[in-house]
Amino acid sequence: MEVTETKSEGLSRAFSVRIPATALSEKLDTKIAEILPQMKLKGFRPGKVPASHVKRMYGKSIMGDIIQEVVTSTSQEALDERELRPAQQPDIKVDCDIEKVAAGDEDLAYSMEVEIMPVFETHDVSELELERPVAEVSDEQVSEAISRLAENNKKYEPRKKGSKAKDGDAVVLDFVGKIDDVAFEGGSAESQTIVIGEGRFIPGFEEQLVGVKEDDETEINVTFPEDYPSEDLKGKDAVFEIKVHEVRAPETPEVDDDFAKNFGLDDLEALKNVIREQIESEHTSLSRNKVKRVLLDRLDEQYSFELPAGMVDAEFNQIWTQFEREKEAGRLDDDDKDKSDDELKEEYRKIAERRVRLGLVLAELGQKAEVQVTEEEVARALNQEASRYPGQERQIIEFYQKTPGALAQIRAPIYEEKVVDYILERATVTDKTVTREELEVEDD
């Protein structure tokens, strides 16, 4: 194999590679010798097919496979010999007549362009000094959480016959929706329970239920919103004919030992302990996210090196595709609405550069610390991902297992978190007490 470096600029490298036809011919003879014992051809006894016959009949086909194998192995060998780590798959172009190469009449020649990983020195993570915001769990927080739990578990009991429905009451009714006196699809229901004030129905519907009584038959007039999902209904005026079966008043359960027993706990004190532990867990998660952000900011300040343009482009394209989806769905941040695409692209490219830089730094720190992700951790994360698609768990797992690179998307965030843990364990981390509200404030 003859390798010539034709370009060396920054992280960009280019090579021309030539493999003599004689070397390919030797590989062909070796491959044929390997398969001859298993060959079965009409007119020949098993294992007695002449090598010359196989070469004449199948030589080009076998050589095609050999060429692919040789290009893959020699391109990697060229990088390994020079201790170069590719940032992405090399771009390889054949510079010869492949038919003549397959026939053994010409050397195999190809060119390879590749971006390599930057080489940089890592800093001692034990010298990092970080501040971690923490928040204590107050008795008031626990009480408020239990009150919300009681509110979410309230029951609705029938009001006295003849009582008028109030805001917050549940009304059990039948309804038929009509537009221009014609009932429309999906506009009818029987024994439907609607809680006044929850805002789950068309605007104006629930409000007109205030004051209705059991056995009332009346009409409700509404206008479907302009952004209503159904094209046939958006912006249309409709009349709902309703018949009220029952009016029910909300009753929030009393917070006591019996209330706690509904959740399988012995008493109210046990429920308070469970709630406190849940809030503590939330605080711990929020604190870690905060100190992780501080850590990443510090690493971003510490390191400055050339980045592989291809990696930055790929990261930027992913960010921009997501931005365009959000824009199309009308979910842009207020800060982004008044900016031009050029301004946004400049901002998002900086974000892409930061992500690539931090990814490379964390990868290098993790490699030196010999951080490993176990198959058990990957399997657990994969099962968790599959659980998001009830009924399709098996298909999701098979997709990740069979799709090249898909499992890397599962493994990467696990690896990142383990590297962050490694750094935080060795850095000097000082806790700073803050309020729950300060802990919940999102970083820019």
C-alpha positions as CSV (number, residue, x, y, z in Angstrom):
1,M,0.0,0.0,0.0
2,E,1.3,3.4,-1.0
3,V,-0.2,6.4,1.0
4,T,0.6,10.1,0.1
5,E,-0.7,12.9,2.2
6,T,-2.0,15.6,-0.2
7,K,-3.4,18.1,2.3
8,S,-2.8,19.1,5.9
9,E,-4.6,22.3,6.9
10,G,-5.9,22.7,10.4
11,L,-8.0,19.7,11.2
12,S,-8.4,18.8,7.5
13,R,-6.4,16.0,6.0
14,A,-6.4,14.4,2.5
15,F,-4.6,11.3,1.2
16,S,-4.2,9.4,-2.0
17,V,-3.9,5.7,-1.6
18,R,-2.8,3.0,-4.1
19,I,-2.9,-0.7,-3.7
20,P,-1.0,-2.7,-6.3
21,A,-3.0,-5.1,-8.6
22,T,-0.7,-7.9,-7.5
23,A,-1.8,-7.4,-3.8
24,L,-5.4,-7.6,-4.9
25,S,-4.7,-10.7,-7.0
26,E,-3.1,-12.4,-4.0
27,K,-6.2,-11.6,-1.9
28,L,-8.4,-13.1,-4.6
29,D,-6.4,-16.3,-4.8
30,T,-6.6,-16.6,-1.0
31,K,-10.3,-15.9,-0.9
32,I,-10.9,-18.6,-3.6
33,A,-8.8,-21.1,-1.7
34,E,-11.0,-20.5,1.3
35,I,-14.3,-21.1,-0.4
36,L,-13.2,-24.0,-2.7
37,P,-13.9,-26.8,-0.1
38,Q,-17.5,-25.6,0.2
39,M,-18.1,-25.0,-3.6
40,K,-20.7,-27.2,-5.3
41,L,-21.0,-26.7,-9.0
42,K,-22.7,-28.9,-11.6
43,G,-20.3,-31.2,-13.4
44,F,-17.8,-31.2,-10.5
45,R,-17.5,-33.3,-7.4
46,P,-18.0,-31.4,-4.1
47,G,-14.7,-29.7,-3.1
48,K,-13.1,-30.6,-6.5
49,V,-13.9,-27.4,-8.4
50,P,-10.7,-26.1,-10.1
51,A,-9.6,-22.7,-8.7
52,S,-9.1,-21.4,-12.3
53,H,-12.7,-22.2,-13.1
54,V,-14.0,-20.3,-10.0
55,K,-11.7,-17.4,-10.9
56,R,-13.0,-17.3,-14.4
57,M,-16.7,-17.6,-13.5
58,Y,-16.8,-15.6,-10.2
59,G,-13.6,-13.7,-10.0
60,K,-15.0,-10.2,-10.8
61,S,-17.8,-10.7,-8.3
62,I,-15.4,-11.9,-5.5
63,M,-13.0,-9.1,-6.4
64,G,-15.8,-6.5,-5.9
65,D,-16.2,-7.7,-2.3
66,I,-12.4,-7.7,-1.8
67,I,-12.1,-4.1,-3.1
68,Q,-14.7,-2.9,-0.6
69,E,-12.9,-4.7,2.3
70,V,-9.5,-3.3,1.2
71,V,-10.7,0.3,1.0
72,T,-12.2,0.0,4.5
73,S,-9.2,-1.7,6.0
74,T,-6.5,0.4,4.3
75,S,-8.2,3.8,4.9
76,Q,-8.4,2.9,8.6
77,E,-4.8,1.7,8.5
78,A,-3.6,5.0,7.0
79,L,-5.2,6.9,9.9
80,D,-4.0,4.5,12.5
81,E,-0.4,4.7,11.3
82,R,-0.5,8.5,11.7
83,E,-2.4,8.3,15.0
84,L,-5.3,10.4,13.6
85,R,-8.8,10.1,15.0
86,P,-11.4,11.0,12.4
87,A,-14.2,13.3,13.6
88,Q,-16.6,11.8,11.1
89,Q,-16.6,9.1,8.4
90,P,-13.9,9.9,5.8
91,D,-15.0,11.0,2.3
92,I,-13.6,8.4,-0.1
93,K,-13.6,8.7,-3.9
94,V,-12.3,6.0,-6.3
95,D,-9.7,7.4,-8.7
96,C,-9.4,4.4,-11.1
97,D,-11.4,2.2,-13.5
98,I,-13.1,-0.2,-11.1
99,E,-13.8,-2.6,-13.9
100,K,-10.1,-2.9,-14.8
101,V,-9.2,-3.2,-11.1
102,A,-11.7,-6.1,-10.8
103,A,-10.2,-7.7,-13.9
104,G,-6.8,-7.4,-12.3
105,D,-5.5,-5.0,-15.0
106,E,-5.1,-1.9,-12.9
107,D,-4.0,-0.8,-9.4
108,L,-6.7,0.2,-7.0
109,A,-6.4,4.0,-6.3
110,Y,-8.6,6.2,-4.2
111,S,-8.5,9.6,-2.5
112,M,-9.6,10.2,1.1
113,E,-10.6,13.4,2.8
114,V,-11.1,13.5,6.5
115,E,-11.5,15.9,9.4
116,I,-9.6,14.8,12.5
117,M,-10.3,15.3,16.2
118,P,-8.4,18.2,17.7
119,V,-5.6,17.5,20.2
120,F,-5.7,19.5,23.4
121,E,-4.4,19.3,26.9
122,T,-7.0,18.8,29.7
123,H,-6.9,20.7,33.0
124,D,-6.9,19.1,36.4
125,V,-10.6,18.9,37.4
126,S,-9.7,18.9,41.1
127,E,-8.7,22.6,40.7
128,L,-12.3,23.6,39.8
129,E,-14.3,25.6,42.3
130,L,-18.0,25.4,41.8
131,E,-21.1,26.8,43.7
132,R,-24.1,24.5,44.0
133,P,-27.5,26.1,44.9
134,V,-29.5,24.0,47.3
135,A,-32.9,24.5,48.9
136,E,-34.2,23.1,52.1
137,V,-37.7,21.5,52.3
138,S,-40.0,23.6,54.5
139,D,-43.0,22.3,56.5
140,E,-45.1,24.8,54.5
141,Q,-44.0,23.2,51.2
142,V,-45.0,19.8,52.5
143,S,-48.4,21.2,53.7
144,E,-49.0,22.9,50.3
145,A,-48.2,19.7,48.4
146,I,-50.6,17.6,50.6
147,S,-53.3,20.2,50.1
148,R,-52.8,20.0,46.3
149,L,-52.9,16.2,46.6
150,A,-56.2,16.5,48.5
151,E,-57.6,18.9,45.9
152,N,-56.7,16.5,43.1
153,N,-58.5,13.7,44.8
154,K,-61.6,15.6,45.6
155,K,-65.0,13.8,45.0
156,Y,-68.2,15.2,43.6
157,E,-71.4,14.6,45.6
158,P,-74.9,15.2,44.3
159,R,-76.3,18.6,45.3
160,K,-79.9,18.8,46.7
161,K,-82.5,18.5,44.0
162,G,-83.3,21.9,42.5
163,S,-79.8,23.3,43.4
164,K,-78.2,25.5,40.7
165,A,-74.8,24.7,39.4
166,K,-71.9,26.9,40.5
167,D,-68.4,27.5,39.3
168,G,-66.4,24.4,40.2
169,D,-69.4,22.1,40.2
170,A,-69.6,19.0,38.0
171,V,-72.6,18.7,35.7
172,V,-73.7,15.4,34.2
173,L,-75.5,16.0,31.0
174,D,-76.4,14.9,27.4
175,F,-75.7,17.2,24.6
176,V,-76.2,17.4,20.8
177,G,-74.2,20.1,18.9
178,K,-75.7,21.6,15.7
179,I,-74.6,24.0,13.1
180,D,-77.4,25.5,11.0
181,D,-79.8,23.0,12.7
182,V,-77.7,20.1,11.5
183,A,-75.9,17.8,14.0
184,F,-72.2,17.6,13.3
185,E,-69.9,14.6,13.8
186,G,-68.3,14.3,17.2
187,G,-70.7,16.9,18.7
188,S,-72.9,14.6,20.7
189,A,-72.5,12.7,24.0
190,E,-74.5,11.1,26.7
191,S,-74.0,11.3,30.5
192,Q,-70.9,13.5,30.0
193,T,-69.4,15.0,33.1
194,I,-68.2,18.5,32.8
195,V,-66.5,20.5,35.6
196,I,-67.3,24.1,35.3
197,G,-64.2,26.2,35.2
198,E,-61.7,23.5,34.1
199,G,-61.6,25.0,30.6
200,R,-61.7,21.6,28.8
201,F,-64.6,22.5,26.5
202,I,-65.1,25.1,23.8
203,P,-64.7,28.6,25.2
204,G,-68.1,29.8,26.5
205,F,-69.6,26.4,27.0
206,E,-68.8,25.8,30.6
207,E,-69.6,29.3,31.7
208,Q,-73.2,28.9,30.4
209,L,-73.7,25.9,32.6
210,V,-73.6,28.1,35.7
211,G,-77.2,28.2,37.0
212,V,-78.5,25.0,35.4
213,K,-80.5,22.5,37.5
214,E,-81.2,18.8,37.5
215,D,-83.7,17.9,34.6
216,D,-83.1,21.3,32.9
217,E,-83.3,21.2,29.1
218,T,-81.7,24.3,27.5
219,E,-79.4,25.5,24.7
220,I,-75.9,26.7,24.8
221,N,-74.6,29.0,22.0
222,V,-70.8,29.0,21.2
223,T,-68.4,29.9,18.5
224,F,-65.6,27.5,17.6
225,P,-62.2,29.2,17.8
226,E,-60.4,30.1,14.6
227,D,-57.5,27.7,15.5
228,Y,-59.8,24.8,16.2
229,P,-58.3,21.5,14.9
230,S,-61.3,20.6,12.7
231,E,-61.4,22.6,9.4
232,D,-65.2,22.0,9.2
233,L,-65.8,23.6,12.6
234,K,-63.2,26.4,13.1
235,G,-64.9,29.8,13.4
236,K,-68.4,28.4,13.1
237,D,-71.3,29.3,15.4
238,A,-72.9,26.3,17.0
239,V,-75.9,25.5,19.3
240,F,-75.7,22.7,21.8
241,E,-79.0,21.2,23.0
242,I,-78.4,19.9,26.6
243,K,-80.3,17.9,29.1
244,V,-79.0,18.0,32.7
245,H,-79.1,14.8,34.7
246,E,-77.3,15.8,37.8
247,V,-75.4,18.7,39.5
248,R,-72.6,17.6,41.8
249,A,-70.6,19.7,44.3
250,P,-66.9,19.3,44.9
251,E,-65.8,17.9,48.3
252,T,-62.2,18.0,49.2
253,P,-61.3,15.2,51.5
254,E,-60.1,16.0,55.0
255,V,-56.3,15.6,55.4
256,D,-56.0,13.1,58.2
257,D,-54.9,9.5,58.8
258,D,-57.8,8.1,56.8
259,F,-56.7,10.2,53.8
260,A,-53.2,8.8,54.1
261,K,-54.5,5.3,54.2
262,N,-56.0,5.8,50.7
263,F,-52.4,5.8,49.4
264,G,-51.5,2.7,51.3
265,L,-49.8,4.5,54.2
266,D,-50.2,4.0,57.9
267,D,-51.0,7.6,58.9
268,L,-50.7,11.2,58.0
269,E,-47.2,11.5,59.4
270,A,-46.1,8.7,57.0
271,L,-47.7,10.6,54.1
272,K,-45.8,13.8,55.1
273,N,-42.5,11.9,55.1
274,V,-43.2,10.5,51.6
275,I,-44.0,14.0,50.3
276,R,-40.9,15.5,52.0
277,E,-38.7,12.8,50.3
278,Q,-40.3,13.5,46.9
279,I,-39.7,17.3,47.3
280,E,-36.1,16.6,48.5
281,S,-35.6,14.5,45.4
282,E,-36.9,17.3,43.2
283,H,-34.6,19.8,44.9
284,T,-31.6,17.4,44.4
285,S,-32.3,17.1,40.7
286,L,-32.7,20.9,40.3
287,S,-29.5,21.5,42.2
288,R,-27.6,19.0,40.1
289,N,-28.9,20.6,36.9
290,K,-27.8,24.0,38.2
291,V,-24.3,23.0,39.2
292,K,-23.9,21.0,35.9
293,R,-24.7,24.2,34.0
294,V,-22.1,26.1,36.1
295,L,-19.6,23.4,35.4
296,L,-20.2,23.4,31.7
297,D,-19.9,27.2,31.6
298,R,-16.6,26.9,33.4
299,L,-15.3,24.3,31.0
300,D,-16.4,26.4,28.1
301,E,-14.3,29.3,29.5
302,Q,-11.3,27.0,30.1
303,Y,-11.0,25.5,26.7
304,S,-10.4,27.0,23.3
305,F,-9.4,25.0,20.3
306,E,-10.2,24.5,16.6
307,L,-13.4,22.5,16.1
308,P,-14.2,20.0,13.3
309,A,-16.3,22.0,10.9
310,G,-18.4,18.9,9.9
311,M,-19.3,18.2,13.5
312,V,-20.4,21.9,14.0
313,D,-22.4,21.8,10.8
314,A,-24.2,18.6,11.8
315,E,-25.0,20.0,15.3
316,F,-26.2,23.3,13.8
317,N,-28.4,21.6,11.2
318,Q,-30.0,19.6,14.0
319,I,-30.7,22.8,16.0
320,W,-32.0,24.7,13.0
321,T,-34.3,21.9,12.0
322,Q,-35.8,21.9,15.5
323,F,-36.1,25.7,15.3
324,E,-38.0,25.5,12.0
325,R,-40.4,22.9,13.5
326,E,-41.1,25.2,16.5
327,K,-41.5,28.2,14.2
328,E,-44.0,26.3,12.0
329,A,-46.0,25.3,15.1
330,G,-46.0,28.9,16.4
331,R,-44.0,28.0,19.5
332,L,-41.1,30.4,19.1
333,D,-39.6,32.1,22.2
334,D,-40.5,35.8,22.5
335,D,-36.8,36.7,22.2
336,D,-36.6,35.0,18.8
337,K,-39.8,36.3,17.2
338,D,-38.3,39.7,16.2
339,K,-34.9,38.4,15.0
340,S,-34.0,37.8,11.4
341,D,-33.0,34.3,10.2
342,D,-29.4,35.6,9.8
343,E,-29.3,36.8,13.4
344,L,-30.7,33.5,14.7
345,K,-28.4,31.4,12.6
346,E,-25.4,33.3,14.0
347,E,-26.7,32.7,17.6
348,Y,-27.5,29.0,17.0
349,R,-24.1,28.4,15.3
350,K,-22.4,29.7,18.5
351,I,-24.6,27.3,20.5
352,A,-23.6,24.4,18.1
353,E,-19.9,25.3,18.6
354,R,-20.4,25.3,22.4
355,R,-22.0,21.9,22.3
356,V,-19.4,20.4,20.1
357,R,-16.5,21.9,22.2
358,L,-18.0,20.7,25.5
359,G,-18.8,17.3,24.0
360,L,-15.1,16.9,23.0
361,V,-13.9,18.1,26.4
362,L,-16.1,15.8,28.3
363,A,-15.2,12.9,26.0
364,E,-11.5,13.5,26.6
365,L,-11.9,13.9,30.3
366,G,-14.0,10.7,30.4
367,Q,-11.5,8.8,28.3
368,K,-8.6,9.7,30.6
369,A,-10.6,8.8,33.7
370,E,-11.6,5.5,32.0
371,V,-15.3,6.2,32.5
372,Q,-17.3,3.3,31.1
373,V,-21.0,2.8,30.3
374,T,-22.1,-0.7,31.1
375,E,-24.4,-2.8,28.9
376,E,-26.8,-3.0,31.9
377,E,-27.0,0.8,32.0
378,V,-27.7,0.9,28.3
379,A,-30.4,-1.8,28.5
380,R,-32.1,0.0,31.4
381,A,-32.1,3.3,29.5
382,L,-33.4,1.5,26.4
383,N,-36.2,-0.1,28.3
384,Q,-37.1,3.3,29.8
385,E,-37.2,4.8,26.3
386,A,-39.4,2.0,25.0
387,S,-41.8,2.4,27.9
388,R,-42.7,5.8,26.4
389,Y,-44.5,3.9,23.6
390,P,-47.0,1.6,25.3
391,G,-47.8,-1.4,23.1
392,Q,-44.8,-0.8,20.9
393,E,-42.0,-1.6,23.3
394,R,-40.7,-4.6,21.4
395,Q,-40.5,-2.8,18.1
396,I,-38.7,0.2,19.7
397,I,-36.1,-2.0,21.3
398,E,-35.6,-3.9,18.0
399,F,-35.2,-0.6,16.1
400,Y,-32.4,0.6,18.4
401,Q,-30.7,-2.8,18.4
402,K,-30.8,-3.1,14.6
403,T,-30.2,0.5,13.5
404,P,-26.5,1.5,13.2
405,G,-25.7,4.4,15.5
406,A,-29.1,4.4,17.2
407,L,-27.8,2.8,20.5
408,A,-25.1,5.6,20.6
409,Q,-28.0,8.0,21.1
410,I,-28.9,6.0,24.2
411,R,-25.4,5.6,25.4
412,A,-24.2,9.2,24.9
413,P,-26.3,11.0,27.6
414,I,-25.4,8.2,30.1
415,Y,-21.7,8.7,29.4
416,E,-22.0,12.5,29.7
417,E,-23.8,12.3,33.1
418,K,-21.1,9.8,34.4
419,V,-18.3,12.1,33.3
420,V,-20.1,15.1,35.0
421,D,-20.4,13.0,38.2
422,Y,-16.7,12.1,38.0
423,I,-15.8,15.8,37.8
424,L,-18.2,16.9,40.6
425,E,-16.8,14.3,42.9
426,R,-13.3,15.7,42.5
427,A,-14.0,19.5,42.2
428,T,-14.4,21.7,45.2
429,V,-18.2,22.2,45.3
430,T,-19.6,24.7,47.8
431,D,-23.4,24.6,48.6
432,K,-25.3,27.9,48.7
433,T,-28.8,27.9,50.2
434,V,-31.4,29.5,48.0
435,T,-35.2,29.4,47.8
436,R,-37.2,26.9,45.8
437,E,-38.2,29.7,43.4
438,E,-34.5,30.5,42.8
439,L,-33.8,26.9,42.2
440,E,-36.6,26.6,39.6
441,V,-35.5,29.7,37.6
442,E,-34.4,28.5,34.2
443,D,-30.9,29.5,33.0
444,D,-30.6,31.5,29.8
